Amino acid sequence: GVKFAATIDDVRQHATNILGLDIGGHVVGRVWVERASDIAEEYYASFTLDRSAKKHLGMLSAEGGVEIETVADENPDAIAKVWIDPVDGLDEAEARAWVAAANLPDAAVEGTVDVLQKLYTAYVDGDADLVEINPLILTPDGRIHVLDAKVTLDGSSVFRHEDYAEFDETQTRDERETAAHARGLQYVGLDGSVGVIANGAGLAMSTVDVVNQVGGSPANFLDIGGGANADVMAGALEVINNDPAVRSIFINIFGGITRGEEVANG
C-alpha cells in the first residue's frame, strides 16, 4: 500500500492502482499523499493497556519499521517496556529513563521524549485501546518525525467524544458487520458455518473456542451484551440468518442481568 512517486504522473498512477485494492480484507477507499522523508534511523513506540498489571504499557524499540511481533520473537531485549500507573501518568523523568533503556542515540533523545509524552496524553485523553507509531524516524539533520501511526479507539467511550463520528467513515466492514453495527451489536465476521450468539465478550469468545474444539467452524463472534431484550435478540438472529454461509446457530446466554424468557421471545 506504500508507493514512492517522483512525478505527478507517478502519483496519479499509483493512486489509481491502490484505490479499490483489497489489503488484508480492507478495501482502500482513500489515499494519503505525503512528502517522502530522509531517514537515518527508524524506531517503534506504542501504548496499550496491560489488564493483568492494571496499568498502561508503553513499548519503545530502536528497531522500528518492522512488525513489533517480529522484533519480540527475534530480539525481545530490543523492546524497552514501561508500566505506567494511570494515577501518576508519564512524567519527563520517566520518559527519559525509558528512552535510555531503549538505547536510542543522543540525537534522538529530546525529540523522542517530547513525542512519547504527547502520545501518552493522546492515548489517555482519547480513550484509546492502542496508539502505535511505526516508524518513528530520526532524520539525518537530527529531527524526530512520525511517519505512520495506528489508533484503536474504545467503542464504549464514544459518548464522551462527539468527534469520533467522523472516524467511523474510515471503518471497513463487510455486509454482515455493517448490519450488526447498525443494530449496535458487537460482531466480528469469521469464515465458518456455525453462527454464535452470546451475552458478554468473554462468554462469546469462549463459545467460539468451544465450537472450534468440537470440530465446528464459527461463522462469527456476536455479543448481544448484558440486559439484552427480545428486539436485540431478533436483530442478532436476523444478522446471522442473512449470512449464506451459516448452517446452524449456537446460542449461549448466561441468565442474570439478561432475562432468559425475554431473550427467548426474540
PESUL-V995894 format. One record per residue. N is the residue number from 1. RES is the residue in three letters. D_CENTER is the distance of its C-alpha to the mean C-alpha in whole Angstrom. Layout:
n: <N & N>
res: <RES & RES>
d_center: <D_CENTER & D_CENTER>
//
This chain:
n: <1 & 2 & 3 & 4 & 5 & 6 & 7 & 8 & 9 & 10 & 11 & 12 & 13 & 14 & 15 & 16 & 17 & 18 & 19 & 20 & 21 & 22 & 23 & 24 & 25 & 26 & 27 & 28 & 29 & 30 & 31 & 32 & 33 & 34 & 35 & 36 & 37 & 38 & 39 & 40 & 41 & 42 & 43 & 44 & 45 & 46 & 47 & 48 & 49 & 50 & 51 & 52 & 53 & 54 & 55 & 56 & 57 & 58 & 59 & 60 & 61 & 62 & 63 & 64 & 65 & 66 & 67 & 68 & 69 & 70 & 71 & 72 & 73 & 74 & 75 & 76 & 77 & 78 & 79 & 80 & 81 & 82 & 83 & 84 & 85 & 86 & 87 & 88 & 89 & 90 & 91 & 92 & 93 & 94 & 95 & 96 & 97 & 98 & 99 & 100 & 101 & 102 & 103 & 104 & 105 & 106 & 107 & 108 & 109 & 110 & 111 & 112 & 113 & 114 & 115 & 116 & 117 & 118 & 119 & 120 & 121 & 122 & 123 & 124 & 125 & 126 & 127 & 128 & 129 & 130 & 131 & 132 & 133 & 134 & 135 & 136 & 137 & 138 & 139 & 140 & 141 & 142 & 143 & 144 & 145 & 146 & 147 & 148 & 149 & 150 & 151 & 152 & 153 & 154 & 155 & 156 & 157 & 158 & 159 & 160 & 161 & 162 & 163 & 164 & 165 & 166 & 167 & 168 & 169 & 170 & 171 & 172 & 173 & 174 & 175 & 176 & 177 & 178 & 179 & 180 & 181 & 182 & 183 & 184 & 185 & 186 & 187 & 188 & 189 & 190 & 191 & 192 & 193 & 194 & 195 & 196 & 197 & 198 & 199 & 200 & 201 & 202 & 203 & 204 & 205 & 206 & 207 & 208 & 209 & 210 & 211 & 212 & 213 & 214 & 215 & 216 & 217 & 218 & 219 & 220 & 221 & 222 & 223 & 224 & 225 & 226 & 227 & 228 & 229 & 230 & 231 & 232 & 233 & 234 & 235 & 236 & 237 & 238 & 239 & 240 & 241 & 242 & 243 & 244 & 245 & 246 & 247 & 248 & 249 & 250 & 251 & 252 & 253 & 254 & 255 & 256 & 257 & 258 & 259 & 260 & 261 & 262 & 263 & 264 & 265 & 266>
res: <GLY & VAL & LYS & PHE & ALA & ALA & THR & ILE & ASP & ASP & VAL & ARG & GLN & HIS & ALA & THR & ASN & ILE & LEU & GLY & LEU & ASP & ILE & GLY & GLY & HIS & VAL & VAL & GLY & ARG & VAL & TRP & VAL & GLU & ARG & ALA & SER & ASP & ILE & ALA & GLU & GLU & TYR & TYR & ALA & SER & PHE & THR & LEU & ASP & ARG & SER & ALA & LYS & LYS & HIS & LEU & GLY & MET & LEU & SER & ALA & GLU & GLY & GLY & VAL & GLU & ILE & GLU & THR & VAL & ALA & ASP & GLU & ASN & PRO & ASP & ALA & ILE & ALA & LYS & VAL & TRP & ILE & ASP & PRO & VAL & ASP & GLY & LEU & ASP & GLU & ALA & GLU & ALA & ARG & ALA & TRP & VAL & ALA & ALA & ALA & ASN & LEU & PRO & ASP & ALA & ALA & VAL & GLU & GLY & THR & VAL & ASP & VAL & LEU & GLN & LYS & LEU & TYR & THR & ALA & TYR & VAL & ASP & GLY & ASP & ALA & ASP & LEU & VAL & GLU & ILE & ASN & PRO & LEU & ILE & LEU & THR & PRO & ASP & GLY & ARG & ILE & HIS & VAL & LEU & ASP & ALA & LYS & VAL & THR & LEU & ASP & GLY & SER & SER & VAL & PHE & ARG & HIS & GLU & ASP & TYR & ALA & GLU & PHE & ASP & GLU & THR & GLN & THR & ARG & ASP & GLU & ARG & GLU & THR & ALA & ALA & HIS & ALA & ARG & GLY & LEU & GLN & TYR & VAL & GLY & LEU & ASP & GLY & SER & VAL & GLY & VAL & ILE & ALA & ASN & GLY & ALA & GLY & LEU & ALA & MET & SER & THR & VAL & ASP & VAL & VAL & ASN & GLN & VAL & GLY & GLY & SER & PRO & ALA & ASN & PHE & LEU & ASP & ILE & GLY & GLY & GLY & ALA & ASN & ALA & ASP & VAL & MET & ALA & GLY & ALA & LEU & GLU & VAL & ILE & ASN & ASN & ASP & PRO & ALA & VAL & ARG & SER & ILE & PHE & ILE & ASN & ILE & PHE & GLY & GLY & ILE & THR & ARG & GLY & GLU & GLU & VAL & ALA & ASN & GLY>
d_center: <18 & 20 & 24 & 26 & 29 & 32 & 34 & 33 & 34 & 31 & 29 & 30 & 30 & 27 & 25 & 27 & 26 & 22 & 22 & 22 & 21 & 18 & 16 & 14 & 15 & 13 & 17 & 17 & 19 & 19 & 20 & 19 & 23 & 23 & 26 & 26 & 26 & 28 & 26 & 28 & 26 & 22 & 20 & 16 & 15 & 12 & 12 & 10 & 12 & 15 & 16 & 19 & 20 & 19 & 18 & 16 & 15 & 15 & 16 & 18 & 20 & 22 & 21 & 18 & 18 & 17 & 14 & 14 & 15 & 18 & 19 & 18 & 20 & 23 & 24 & 22 & 24 & 23 & 20 & 21 & 19 & 20 & 20 & 20 & 22 & 20 & 24 & 25 & 22 & 22 & 26 & 27 & 29 & 26 & 24 & 27 & 28 & 24 & 25 & 28 & 26 & 24 & 27 & 27 & 30 & 32 & 31 & 27 & 28 & 28 & 26 & 23 & 24 & 24 & 20 & 19 & 21 & 19 & 16 & 16 & 18 & 15 & 13 & 15 & 17 & 14 & 13 & 9 & 7 & 6 & 8 & 9 & 13 & 14 & 17 & 18 & 22 & 26 & 28 & 32 & 33 & 31 & 28 & 24 & 22 & 18 & 18 & 14 & 11 & 7 & 6 & 4 & 7 & 9 & 11 & 14 & 15 & 15 & 19 & 19 & 18 & 20 & 18 & 15 & 17 & 17 & 13 & 13 & 16 & 13 & 11 & 13 & 14 & 17 & 20 & 19 & 16 & 18 & 20 & 19 & 17 & 20 & 21 & 19 & 18 & 15 & 15 & 13 & 16 & 17 & 20 & 23 & 26 & 26 & 24 & 22 & 23 & 22 & 22 & 20 & 16 & 18 & 21 & 19 & 17 & 21 & 22 & 20 & 21 & 25 & 25 & 24 & 27 & 30 & 29 & 27 & 24 & 22 & 21 & 18 & 16 & 18 & 18 & 21 & 21 & 23 & 27 & 26 & 29 & 31 & 29 & 26 & 27 & 29 & 26 & 24 & 27 & 27 & 24 & 24 & 28 & 27 & 25 & 28 & 26 & 27 & 30 & 30 & 28 & 27 & 27 & 27 & 27 & 28 & 31 & 31 & 29 & 29 & 32 & 33 & 36 & 34 & 31 & 34 & 35 & 32>
//
